[in-house]
């Protein structure tokens, strides 16, 4: 299966290994100073993710240049690249409690609003700067040619799936949103998936076993699989025909989903453009129904007239 990607950010997206396991494997061949760095990262990756090279060196008692050489030894062009991979590891490995503690350590209460909104803007900006237009169009063409469109998102990603389902429902008659309650119910929904269908899987750390298994199953049926996720190390990617990568980063115990939401919004707008005549007719009929049954309230009247 060939996977096409939309890459976001400066992280080492083709690194699919577990960084901690990689460091532990490399330990015997490292110098004494580098082993100190390695052990600190393995045992304190939540702290190391937000330390400068200088701060990390001071913490373990080595020079900043030793930290940089350690990053090179691990296969990175420099410390910033290694740090980004540590942050990816944090997002996948940390529990909710650890996330809260890490963020509380990093910022004061009066910084949270500015930090969160600024971080969200940066994620969308990164998406805009690095999006692969060809891959994006390929995903849209797969959806336009699908027999049926199945959408699955679990836990917080279920919000993204609901959003996609609502607007796809205005564009298509063949949309199937999977709302699993648990257990084998996912596969009961997927029993009817065929090779002319498209399965859209949406997941961000921490990934659930259920959506990984469902994506693998859909792929094995021969259906086209579109994965909307955070990096090429996501467990959805090996089973996807197209992987759309949107930046998502830890904010307290939750992940920001603004970039994937914007990516999905762009897909909806692009499909609406491709199906312009049909969409115009559908929305025209809906407007008549909404007006007849007072679905929307009228704007409040202005102030008293003179």
C-alpha positions in Angstrom: 0.0 0.0 0.0 1.4 3.4 -1.0 0.8 6.2 1.5 0.6 9.8 0.5 1.2 12.4 3.2 0.4 15.9 4.1 3.2 17.0 6.4 2.9 19.6 9.1 5.7 21.2 11.2 9.4 20.5 11.4 9.3 17.2 13.2 11.0 14.1 11.9 7.9 12.6 10.4 9.5 9.6 8.9 10.8 8.4 12.2 8.3 5.6 13.1 10.2 4.0 15.9 9.7 4.6 19.6 12.3 7.2 20.6 12.8 5.9 24.1 13.4 2.4 22.9 15.8 3.8 20.3 17.8 5.6 23.0 17.9 2.6 25.3 19.2 0.4 22.4 22.0 3.0 21.7 23.1 3.3 25.3 26.0 0.8 25.3 27.8 2.6 22.5 27.5 6.1 23.9 30.2 8.1 25.7 29.9 8.7 29.5 28.4 12.1 29.1 26.0 11.0 26.4 24.8 8.2 28.6 23.9 10.7 31.3 21.8 12.6 28.7 20.2 9.4 27.5 19.2 8.2 30.9 17.8 11.6 31.8 15.6 11.7 28.7 14.4 8.1 29.2 13.4 8.8 32.8 12.3 12.4 32.5 11.1 12.8 28.9 8.2 15.0 30.0 10.8 17.5 31.4 13.4 17.1 28.7 10.8 18.0 26.0 10.8 21.7 27.1 14.4 22.1 28.1 17.0 23.9 26.0 20.2 22.1 25.1 22.0 24.3 27.6 19.5 23.6 30.4 19.6 19.9 29.7 23.4 19.9 29.8 23.4 21.8 33.1 20.8 19.3 34.5 23.0 16.3 33.9 26.4 17.9 34.3 27.7 18.1 30.7 28.3 20.8 28.2 25.8 22.1 25.7 28.0 20.8 22.8 27.8 17.3 24.3 24.0 17.6 24.1 24.2 18.6 20.5 26.6 15.7 19.7 24.2 13.4 21.4 21.4 14.6 19.1 23.7 13.9 16.1 24.5 10.4 17.5 20.7 9.7 17.6 20.5 10.5 13.9 19.2 14.1 14.1 20.6 17.2 12.4 20.6 19.1 15.7 19.1 19.4 19.1 15.8 21.1 18.0 15.0 18.1 15.8 15.6 15.7 18.7 13.6 17.9 21.0 10.6 17.9 18.6 10.7 14.1 18.6 10.8 14.0 22.4 7.7 16.2 22.4 6.0 13.7 20.1 6.9 11.0 22.5 5.5 13.0 25.4 2.2 13.4 23.6 1.9 9.6 23.0 3.2 8.3 26.3 2.1 10.8 28.9 -1.1 10.1 31.0 -3.6 12.9 31.5 -2.3 13.5 35.0 1.3 13.9 33.7 0.1 16.3 31.1 -1.6 18.5 33.6 1.5 18.5 35.8 3.8 19.3 32.8 1.7 22.3 31.6 1.3 23.6 35.2 5.0 23.6 35.5 5.5 25.4 32.2 3.1 28.4 32.5 1.4 30.6 35.0 -2.4 31.1 35.1 -2.2 34.5 33.5 -0.3 33.0 30.5 -2.7 30.2 29.6 -5.1 32.3 27.4 -2.4 33.9 25.3 -0.4 30.6 25.1 -3.4 28.5 24.0 -4.6 30.9 21.3 -1.1 31.7 20.0 -0.3 28.0 19.8 -3.5 27.3 17.9 -2.7 30.1 15.4 0.8 28.6 14.9 -0.6 25.1 14.2 -2.9 26.4 11.5 -0.1 28.5 10.0 2.2 25.4 9.9 -0.6 23.4 8.2 -1.0 26.1 5.5 2.7 26.4 4.9 3.4 22.7 4.5 0.2 21.1 3.1 0.6 18.8 0.1 -2.0 19.9 -2.3 -1.7 16.8 -4.5 -2.4 14.5 -1.5 -5.3 16.7 -0.4 -6.9 16.5 -3.9 -6.3 12.7 -4.0 -8.2 12.3 -0.7 -11.1 14.5 -2.1 -11.2 12.5 -5.3 -11.4 9.2 -3.4 -14.3 10.6 -1.4 -16.1 11.8 -4.5 -15.8 8.4 -6.1 -16.8 6.3 -3.1 -19.6 3.9 -3.0 -20.1 4.7 0.7 -18.2 6.9 3.0 -17.5 5.6 6.5 -16.2 8.0 9.2 -14.8 7.0 12.5 -13.3 9.1 15.3 -13.1 8.0 18.9 -12.9 9.9 22.2 -12.0 13.5 21.6 -11.6 12.8 17.9 -15.3 11.9 17.8 -16.0 15.6 17.7 -14.1 15.9 14.4 -16.0 12.9 13.0 -19.3 14.4 14.0 -18.4 17.7 12.3 -17.3 15.9 9.1 -20.5 13.7 9.1 -22.8 16.7 9.5 -21.5 18.6 6.5 -20.8 15.5 4.4 -24.5 14.7 5.0 -25.4 17.8 3.1 -23.1 16.9 0.3 -23.7 13.1 -0.1 -26.4 10.5 0.4 -23.9 7.7 1.2 -22.3 8.8 4.5 -22.1 6.4 7.4 -20.9 7.8 10.8 -19.7 5.0 13.1 -20.6 5.7 16.7 -19.1 2.7 18.6 -20.3 2.0 22.1 -17.4 -0.4 22.6 -16.4 -4.0 22.1 -17.1 -5.6 18.8 -19.7 -2.9 17.8 -17.2 -1.2 15.5 -16.8 -4.3 13.4 -20.5 -4.8 13.2 -20.7 -1.5 11.5 -17.8 -2.3 9.2 -19.1 -5.7 8.1 -20.7 -4.1 5.0 -17.6 -2.2 3.9 -16.5 -3.1 0.4 -13.6 -2.3 -1.9 -15.5 0.6 -3.6 -16.0 2.4 -0.2 -13.9 4.9 1.6 -13.1 4.7 5.3 -12.0 7.9 7.0 -10.2 7.3 10.3 -9.5 10.3 12.6 -7.2 9.9 15.6 -4.8 11.9 17.6 -2.7 10.9 20.7 -3.5 9.1 22.8 -4.5 6.7 20.0 -7.1 4.1 20.9 -6.7 0.4 20.1 -10.2 0.3 18.7 -9.7 2.8 15.9 -6.3 1.2 14.9 -7.9 -2.2 14.6 -10.9 -0.8 12.7 -8.5 1.0 10.2 -6.6 -2.2 9.7 -9.8 -4.1 9.1 -11.1 -1.6 6.6 -7.8 -1.7 4.7 -8.0 -5.5 4.5 -11.4 -5.4 3.0 -9.9 -3.4 0.1 -11.6 -0.1 1.0 -9.7 3.1 0.4 -8.5 4.4 3.7 -7.9 8.1 4.6 -6.2 8.7 7.9 -6.4 12.1 9.5 -3.8 12.1 12.2 -0.9 14.0 13.7 2.3 12.4 12.3 3.7 9.6 10.2 4.5 7.7 13.4 0.7 7.4 14.0 -0.4 3.7 14.1 -3.1 4.6 11.5 -0.6 5.4 8.8 0.6 1.9 7.8 -3.0 1.0 6.9 -3.8 4.2 5.0 -3.9 5.0 1.3 -3.7 8.7 2.1 -2.5 10.2 5.4 -3.4 13.8 6.0 -1.2 15.1 8.8 -2.4 18.0 10.9 -0.5 19.6 13.8 -1.9 18.8 17.2 0.0 19.6 20.3 -0.6 19.2 24.0 -2.5 22.0 25.8 -2.9 20.9 29.4 -4.6 17.5 29.6 -6.2 17.9 26.1 -4.8 18.3 22.6 -5.6 21.2 20.4 -7.7 20.1 17.4 -8.0 23.4 15.5 -5.6 22.4 12.7 -7.4 19.1 11.9 -10.7 20.9 12.2 -9.5 23.4 9.6 -8.2 20.7 7.4 -11.6 18.9 7.5 -13.3 22.3 6.8 -11.1 22.8 3.7 -12.1 19.3 2.5 -15.8 20.2 2.9 -15.4 23.5 1.1 -13.4 21.9 -1.7 -16.0 19.1 -2.2 -18.7 21.8 -2.1 -17.0 23.6 -4.9 -16.7 20.4 -7.0 -20.4 19.6 -6.4 -21.6 23.2 -6.8 -24.8 22.7 -8.7 -26.0 19.8 -6.6 -25.1 21.5 -3.3 -26.9 24.7 -4.4 -30.1 22.8 -5.1 -29.9 20.8 -1.9 -29.3 23.9 0.3 -32.1 25.8 -1.6 -34.6 23.0 -0.7 -33.3 23.0 2.9 -33.7 26.8 3.2 -37.4 26.4 2.2 -37.9 23.7 4.9 -36.1 25.7 7.5 -38.2 28.8 6.8 -41.5 26.9 6.8 -40.8 25.3 10.1 -39.1 28.2 11.8 -35.8 26.3 12.3 -33.9 29.5 12.8 -34.9 32.5 14.8 -34.9 35.9 13.2 -32.3 38.5 14.3 -33.3 40.6 17.2 -34.8 43.9 16.3 -32.8 47.0 16.6 -33.2 49.8 19.2 -36.3 51.9 19.5 -36.9 54.1 16.4 -37.0 57.8 16.8 
